[in-house]
Amino acid sequence: MFKSRKYTCLSVLGVSLAIASCNVPKGTQQTENRSVPQAFNQPIDTIAVGSSDTTNSSLIKWREFFTDKDLVNLIDTALVHNQELMMTLQEIEIAKNDVRFRHSALLPTVGARVGAGVEKVGRYTSQGAGDASTEITPGKEVPDPLADFGLSLYSSWEADIWSKLHNAKKAAIERYLATMEGRNFVITNLVAEVANSYYELLALDNQLAIVRQNIELQKNALEVVKIQKEATKATELAVQKFQAEVLKSQSLEYDLLQDVRETENRLNFLLGRFPQEIPRDKSNFLALLPSPVKTGIPAQLLENRPDIKQAELELVAAKLDVKVARAEFYPSVGISAAVGFQAFKPSYLFRFPESLLYSLTADLVTPLINKNAIKAEFNSANARQLQAMYNYERTILNAYLEVANELSKISNLDKSFDLKSRQVDALTKSIDISTDLFRNARADYLEVLMTQRDALEAKLEVIETKKQQLAAVVNVYRGLGGGWK
């Protein structure tokens, strides 16, 4: 008889598995594209090394890459107080707790139960009639109402026969690792943003100094033209033109002061603090030399860029989610057990074996009809997997283009800075020449005005180009994956 029951159970299990296994969908099998070009296509005369050299600046710690002590102190402050970074650290804690939750699902749950109650049933019911003719102890009828006291331990466990729970735990681990890479990516961006804002602030300081110098030059020229007017060598029109240029430069001075204030505030925001003065050395900005950058080969982006590694880990997690969703189509096996004591009086509660209770059950649950909810979840998981794959490919493409663009910018800005520096030298000499000629009535006042205006624009542009040079190097360093070590 026992064998007959055993075979019956096995038959039921087999039929259930056969039915449940019918029409189980499969996830989309599509391999992500990890290929990248062999080189960044940078010109030979860039400061970056060729594609055959695997030396990579991303491996340099940011404290070694940036040599300005004020900038290093600012980055240190940002890494301690920046709110976005602190939020990212909490994302790591959330992911860590999810791993613990998924791990606990693999283990049996054990709990304790203590209870007390009372029950009064009707006399003219099957239970009431039975209790009236039953002795709860020898010579004593069942009390009415009947008290109930209990103390027990219970446990339940789901057998992970389809690796659903294991895959869910693996996916949680991958997402935890992805949040770690996400933190590194936030640090990389934060370091670069602080550096770029710092260089922008230095550039504005130097532009402000140039404008103030130019205002003094223009005021001197205005005095000269006033003297010439008194000597009937110049007209009131010339005086008004020079006066207008002075006013224009003074207006530009206030515009730059506002830009300085906003840049300082933006930098303080990155540092996670309210506005205060930013310590900095305003001198020798044009003499600053960008740090040499070694790009290695594009394939190293997959190893060094935190956002690429984050996208890859999220893709692995999404693939595991598909397996978890697919396992929902199969039967699940659960086992539950309980053991304890139960009696109608506390004094009888621990009498053994009379008050002993125990149970052991096994459940086989399988979806048979109306699997729409399971199918919908599976299709969504499959779509999220494809979404993660495309995001991974897009992240690789974006990383390559970021580095390629900045390398090209470094090369072109280097040539542009050289030409603009020579332009500034020529225009600076032209100011003295035009002023002398004007004093001797050999040049028109418009020539002096145009020369001063062109010189001012050229000086401001060369400072802007220097800022762009420094920013391009910082962006290449970030693009290669440097800044979080």
MARGU-650108 format. One record per residue (C-alpha): x, y, z; residue in three letters. Coordinates in steps of 0.001 Angstrom, whole numbers, plus 500000, padded with zeros to 6 digits. Layout:
XYZALA
...
//
This chain:
500000500000500000MET
502889502341500809PHE
504432501680497404LYS
501097502396495745SER
500885505783497466ARG
504476506508496554LYS
503861505793492893TYR
500686507849492971THR
502578510847494378CYS
505301510459491775LEU
502706510217489034SER
500998513398490216VAL
504355515154490380LEU
505288513992486896GLY
501985515074485387VAL
502265518459487089SER
505778518953485778LEU
504739517947482291ALA
501810520353482268ILE
503803523193483795ALA
506677522705481362SER
504450523098478330CYS
504907526341476392ASN
507470527815478779VAL
508917530780476844PRO
512619531280476361LYS
514444534552476802GLY
515880536415473838THR
519397535155473207GLN
521339538149471915GLN
525026538756472522THR
526109542279473357GLU
528632544020471119ASN
531847544596473083ARG
534106545490470147SER
535853548869469987VAL
538225550394467388PRO
541926549703467649GLN
542823553352468244ALA
541269556700469120PHE
542306558114465709ASN
544233560898467331GLN
546782562840465240PRO
550396561785465635ILE
551415565113467176ASP
548967564991470096THR
550265564699473617ILE
548632561283473852ALA
550623558208473020VAL
549918555935470074GLY
547524553035470095SER
550269550423470471SER
551237551715473928ASP
549063550334476732THR
550278552878479309THR
547119554500480620ASN
546729557677482668SER
543524556379484232SER
545675554284486558LEU
547246557425488044ILE
545741558493491358LYS
544068561882491221TRP
546381563238493935ARG
549290562592491587GLU
547511563817488464PHE
546608567213489975PHE
549566569099491447THR
547852572335492566ASP
547611572146496375LYS
544525574366496514ASP
542758572151493980LEU
543736568992495870VAL
542283570434499086ASN
539046571322497305LEU
538699567801495906ILE
539346566360499365ASP
536532568489500774THR
534150567475497993ALA
534799563766498552LEU
533820564171502204VAL
530822566513501984HIS
529283566273498498ASN
525628565303498925GLN
525320563429495630GLU
528210561186496622LEU
526654560606500035MET
523392559608498326MET
525313557138496177THR
526812555560499290LEU
523290554981500571GLN
522451553247497285GLU
525257550829498119ILE
523718550177501536GLU
520333549538499931ILE
521862547066497481ALA
523769545355500299LYS
520558544887502265ASN
518867543430499194ASP
521631540810499006VAL
520939539898502639ARG
517224539667501898PHE
517790537375498901ARG
520171535203500897HIS
517655534805503710SER
515079533532501194ALA
517292530472500656LEU
517162529524504337LEU
514262528092506343PRO
512220530522508395THR
511844529540512050VAL
509481531198514496GLY
507817530737517861ALA
504169531027518686ARG
502537531423522110VAL
498761531584522321GLY
495805531458524651ALA
492075531516523909GLY
488630530311524816VAL
485885528770522694GLU
482146528286523328LYS
480282526161520795VAL
476559525584520534GLY
475199522493522339ARG
473076521477519417TYR
475928521252516911THR
478010518306515885SER
480999519623517826GLN
478886520550520857GLY
477161517163520919ALA
480498515416520605GLY
482089517448523392ASP
479108516731525705ALA
479665513004525424SER
483469513125525587THR
485740513022528621GLU
488701515349528282ILE
490406513505531157THR
489257510301532876PRO
486037511064534705GLY
485869514698533556LYS
483778516048530696GLU
484967518645528227VAL
484646522079529869PRO
482199524501528343ASP
483508527005527392PRO
486814525353526486LEU
490093527165527113ALA
493078526636524813ASP
496758527244525641PHE
499588526588523215GLY
503343526934522797LEU
505049525868519568SER
507901526321517124LEU
507212526435513409TYR
509359526444510283SER
508875526726506533SER
511253526340503604TRP
510997526560499837GLU
513114524025497995ALA
515029525891495298ASP
514859523110492721ILE
514883525488489725TRP
517593527839491121SER
515074530669491220LYS
516189531877494633LEU
519874531361493881HIS
519591533385490668ASN
517724536128492516ALA
520559536274495034LYS
523173536359492252LYS
521296539214490569ALA
521262541128493861ALA
525018540608494233ILE
525624541887490693GLU
523547544968491413ARG
525456545540494630TYR
528714545430492673LEU
527135547754490101ALA
526391550316492815THR
530039550141493856MET
531043551005490295GLU
528356553682490297GLY
530029555231493328ARG
533372555206491507ASN
531750556872488502PHE
530264559599490701VAL
533697560173492253ILE
535292560375488796THR
532763562967487653ASN
532984564889490920LEU
536775565172490753VAL
536571566361487138ALA
533793568869487886GLU
535719570367490798VAL
538870570651488677ALA
537055572214485714ASN
535206574695487941SER
538482575599489652TYR
540209576271486321TYR
537193578264485149GLU
537456580388488283LEU
541161581034487656LEU
540371581980484063ALA
537717584471485177LEU
540140585972487710ASP
542698586543484978ASN
540123587907482540GLN
538970590312485234LEU
542549591474485771ALA
542986592007482014ILE
539783594058481815VAL
540874596235484736ARG
544255596820483104GLN
542487597708479882ASN
540239600189481705ILE
543334602021482973GLU
544759602081479445LEU
541507603437478064GLN
541305606098480765LYS
544830607240479898ASN
543889607365476234ALA
540769609344477143LEU
542890611931478963GLU
545162612198475939VAL
542275612811473557VAL
540812615416475932LYS
544130617262475912ILE
544221617040472123GLN
540699618423471940LYS
541752621422474007GLU
544598621870471554ALA
542085621596468672THR
543811618415467461LYS
540784616217468219ALA
537034616577468207THR
534290616020470780GLU
533332612900468789LEU
536692611333469600ALA
536251612170473284VAL
532825610558473372GLN
534072607460471532LYS
536874606939474058PHE
534448607596476917GLN
532070604964475503ALA
534871602390475375GLU
535712603047479023VAL
532080602569480017LEU
531842599386477953LYS
534884597897479688SER
533570598904483104GLN
530301597122482309SER
532267594040481244LEU
534089594176484584GLU
530811593791486473TYR
529722590951484191ASP
532932589121485034LEU
532490589809488741LEU
529075588145488535GLN
530575585172486683ASP
533228584849489391VAL
530573584851492107ARG
528452582226490333GLU
531454579998489648THR
532532580233493285GLU
529028579297494383ASN
528908576369491973ARG
532231575152493301LEU
531012575501496884ASN
527908573523495927PHE
530120570687494687LEU
531947570882498010LEU
528644570534499852GLY
528848573835501710ARG
527365577320501714PHE
529153580104499768PRO
532580581132500959GLN
535758582351499344GLU
537696579784497344ILE
541444579829498124PRO
543439579963494900ARG
546602581280493275ASP
545481583711490563LYS
548946584309489134SER
550646582567486218ASN
547447581080484823PHE
548697581228481246LEU
551886579463482322ALA
549993576420483620LEU
550939573304481694LEU
548364570537481203PRO
549332567189482660SER
550558564756479986PRO
547927562151479165VAL
548561558595478024LYS
545458557004476546THR
546509553387476149GLY
544210551484473778ILE
540405551793473497PRO
539874548221474721ALA
541134549330478139GLN
538011551456478537LEU
536075548266479300LEU
538364547628482270GLU
538911551172483529ASN
535650553090483044ARG
533377552655486095PRO
530228553413484091ASP
531032550649481585ILE
531651548141484368LYS
528450549286486064GLN
526455548780482858ALA
528026545337482380GLU
527102544239485903LEU
523561545519485461GLU
523332543513482237LEU
524408540341484058VAL
521790541029486740ALA
519103541572484095ALA
519936538216482491LYS
519588536527485869LEU
516236538255486348ASP
515024536545483169VAL
515967533163484641LYS
514122534018487843VAL
511012535039485911ALA
511191531873483788ARG
511380529686486888ALA
507964531000487933GLU
506420528785485236PHE
507623525641487039TYR
506208524058490210PRO
507486525197493582SER
507965522816496494VAL
507464524033500036GLY
507988522203503304ILE
506552523340506613SER
506767521825510085ALA
505644522653513612ALA
506178521153517059VAL
504924522257520465GLY
502481521723523310PHE
498750522408523551GLN
496267521897526420ALA
493078523315527892PHE
494775524133531220LYS
498276525541531820PRO
498949522760534329SER
498534520179531546TYR
500578522123528972LEU
503898520319529361PHE
502600516795529927ARG
504373514493527537PHE
503260512937525255PRO
499602513845525919GLU
500010517589525187SER
502537517166522379LEU
501583518413518918LEU
503539518293515687TYR
502973518554511970SER
504970518060508791LEU
503609519001505384THR
504975519315501878ALA
503304521376499161ASP
503703521264495415LEU
502296524403493786VAL
502294524853490042THR
500524527318487769PRO
498136525601485362LEU
495595528106484052ILE
495752531866483488ASN
499499532418483430LYS
499111535935482072ASN
500648537588485133ALA
503667535275485002ILE
504024535766481245LYS
503804539538481641ALA
506537539545484290GLU
508713537296482128PHE
508252539516479066ASN
509077542592481142SER
512220540930482509ALA
513238539990478978ASN
512662543568477781ALA
514723544915480694ARG
517501542519479699GLN
517542543935476159LEU
517368547440477577GLN
520412546723479757ALA
522272545306476752MET
521619548396474632TYR
522608550617477555ASN
525878548683477858TYR
526640549118474159GLU
525668552799474290ARG
527920553367477309THR
530891551850475467ILE
530211553976472385LEU
529801557133474453ASN
533033556454476355ALA
535007556020473139TYR
533578559182471571LEU
534210561221474727GLU
537898560344474698VAL
538254560727470916ALA
536624564174470967ASN
538741565439473852GLU
541961564147472266LEU
541102565997469079SER
540304569085471143LYS
543664568924472928ILE
545504568861469605SER
543547571728468068ASN
543564573864471211LEU
547335573519471454ASP
547721575020467977LYS
545047577639468670SER
546715578746471912PHE
550048579214470157ASP
548492581354467419LEU
546419583439469831LYS
549449584056472035SER
551300585432469020ARG
548235587511468158GLN
548227589000471668VAL
551925589876471391ASP
551351591609468068ALA
548316593557469280LEU
550048594575472514THR
552824596144470448LYS
550204597733468195SER
548642599534471173ILE
551876601384471945ASP
552461602122468263ILE
548943603426467618SER
549005605537470783THR
552310607179469810ASP
551066607826466287LEU
547840609324467630PHE
549737611665469957ARG
551755612860466987ASN
548593613257464870ALA
549748610553462486ARG
546906608102463276ALA
543168608460463599ASP
541528607939466999TYR
539496605072465523LEU
542721603146464909GLU
543601603479468574VAL
540132602363469637LEU
540094599360467312MET
543594598320468381THR
542682598474472074GLN
539425596610471453ARG
541127593883469402ASP
543872593492471993ALA
541334593118474803LEU
539355590494472897GLU
542526588588472018ALA
543740588569475629LYS
540369587334476862LEU
540288584667474157GLU
543765583357474937VAL
542744582936478590ILE
539574581137477482GLU
541656578854475256THR
543995578035478138LYS
540968577148480280LYS
539658574893477510GLN
543070573230477247GLN
543101572400480936LEU
539478571230480817ALA
540169568977477832ALA
542985567229479693VAL
540767566798482760VAL
537999565399480567ASN
540353562921478897VAL
541495561776482332TYR
537854561330483333ARG
536980559721479992GLY
539703557120480410LEU
538259556195483804GLY
540663558082486040GLY
539855560057489161GLY
538272557574491568TRP
541479556001492888LYS
//
